[in-house]
Amino acid sequence: MNSIETTSDLLKPTTRLKRRYRVERWFKRLGLTAIALSLSFVAFLFFTIFSDGYTAFKQSYIELEVHFAAEEFSQEKLANADYPGLVKHAMRTMFPEVTSREGKKFLYSLISPAAAYTLQNMVEADPKMIGTTQKVWVLADDDVDMLMKGKIDRSLGEGNRRVRDIQLAWIDRLESENRLETRFNKTFFTTGDSREPELAGILGAVKGSFFTLLITLSLSFPIGVAAAVYLEEFAPENKWTDLIEININNLAAVPSIIFGLLGLAIFINFWGLPRSTPMVGGLVLTLMTLPTIIIAGRASLKSVPPSIREAALGVGASKMQTVTHHVLPLAMPGMLTGTIIGMAQALGETAPLLMIGMVAFIVDVPGGITDPSAVLPVQIYLWADSPERGFTEKTAAAIMILLTFLIAMNSLAVFLRKKFEIKW
């Protein structure tokens, strides 16, 4: 009887065991709290970016009745016509009561400088409109656009906002006459950078990023795969190989701005390559992403079981045939995953590209790898440093597009890993 009671007492949880269970529960709760806080911070970040940036996908337009007077044009050189004068005349026609010089200045400022180029493009596309009166929708100024989007508080005093009271009255009149409306901002996706917020677009930065990543991928992938295969499959085990492996691992942790300084010293100052071009940017990012690709490639090669190599060698395959026909195809999904992650890292880099001059203000959309251009992260940096309120929403919208590309690239890496992953 006593032995049964003793055994029963031994099976009862001790005070120390209860305390351990309690600590474990608290640890789980702490972990869940940390995850919840992390997700809430990420959600707040995305919400802030979206709330600031979604308005950049809309743009305000004003309808003008423009009279293309024949005496203003020369049939030989249509580009020499006074298109800004046509815009001003149309504005004075809509508001004939504005006669003072200061009033006209405020009136003309409702229209974007791009309106003149809109008229020029229309005339050059169809010269038959000379001598006629046409209704034309032109871009509104960025201050008008910000007011229409609710970014400027009407209730503030005139001295505390960029839109004057008389301009508010004109804007309200245009709205009541259905001459002022917001539309999808296709300009944001079809133009390069500009000093005027309503004219600034991301096409130049997107093409610059594309050309830069194209150079990076063309160089880093074959070089990285070849280096990984040699180090893992063919290199002898000695102190020189160990030294190379240590340096590759150390290069993966080097700050990216160091690669920018290296590119500035070698590619620009020594080789004389042009500044601010995707070619130089791609070379710099190739140096930066090579360690990542080599490390990922070696890890993929290590994951292939030795039995694959032994079986291939056993049936008479050479070392090269074993690697190229059997080992490398099985390791390629992991190598592609590492490459995509490296490319996503390169897409978001700014510091090394600043060092090689890609921070310059460039209006033209690049047509090749040797044309001056910006990239998305640098474009975001430039817009974030601009004082105009219109560039704030452009910055957030560009961040949204950059995050979309990054999420897509990382999702592709996860998809490839899941699809082609082989568990031995």
PyMOL commands that set and color helices and strands:
alter all, ss='L'
color gray80, all
select helices_A, chain A and resi 2-11+15-57+70-72+78-80+83-94+101-108+114-125+127-129+142-148+158-160+165-176+187-190+197-199+203-234+239-251+256-270+278-303+306-314+319-347+351-355+376-384+390-420
alter helices_A, ss='H'
color red, helices_A
select strands_A, chain A and resi 58-67+133-139+180-184
alter strands_A, ss='S'
color yellow, strands_A
deselect
rebuild
show_as cartoon
